[in-house]
Amino acid sequence: MTAIAEHTSTDHRISVDTAAAELGIKPATVRRYVRAGKLAGLAGGVSADSVEAYAATRAANIARTRFAPAGVVARAAARYAAAAELARRADRDKRAARKTLDAAGAGVYDGWDVAYVPSARQVPDMEAVARLLAAHGHDVPMKAVAPILRVARG
C-alpha cells in the first residue's frame, strides 16, 4: 500500500496588474509570459508562486551577468572617460567648423561639396503644444530623463 502525501499549497491567484507591479514590467508582458509558460496562469490570473520564482531567477541571472571585478569596471570607466573626452573635442571641432561652413554657404570648395539637404525627420513643436495645453488650462506634462553617467578619476 502506498501512502499519498498530502500537499498543502500556499499558491494563490494574483491579478495580471499585481504581477506586473511586482516584476516591474507591463501587464501586456505578464500576459505574454503566461502564454509562453514563463509564468503560470491560475484561475484567470497569475500564480503568485510562479511570479516569486520568476523574480528570484531573474534576480540571480542579473546578479550573475552584471558582476564584474573591480579591475574590469575600472578599465571600463577609463575607456568611457577617454571616449567622452574625444566626443567633447569632436563636438567642439564640429561646432567651430559649422560656423565657418554656415557663413560660406553651399558650394564646392577645393573638392569638398558643401550642401544643405532637407531632413525627413520631424519633432513635435513644443511651443505649439504648450500653447494648446495652456489654452485648455493644462500644464505640459513632464517626466524625468534617464540618469546621466558621470565618470571621474577619484
Secondary structure by P-SEA (a helix, b strand, c coil): cccccbbbbcbbbbcaaaaaaaacccaaaaaaaaaacccccccccccaaaaaaaaaaaaaaaaaaacccaaaaaaaaaaaaaaaaaaaaaaaaaaaaaaaaaaacccccccbbbbbbbbcccccaaaaaaaaaaaaccccbbbbccbbbbbbcc
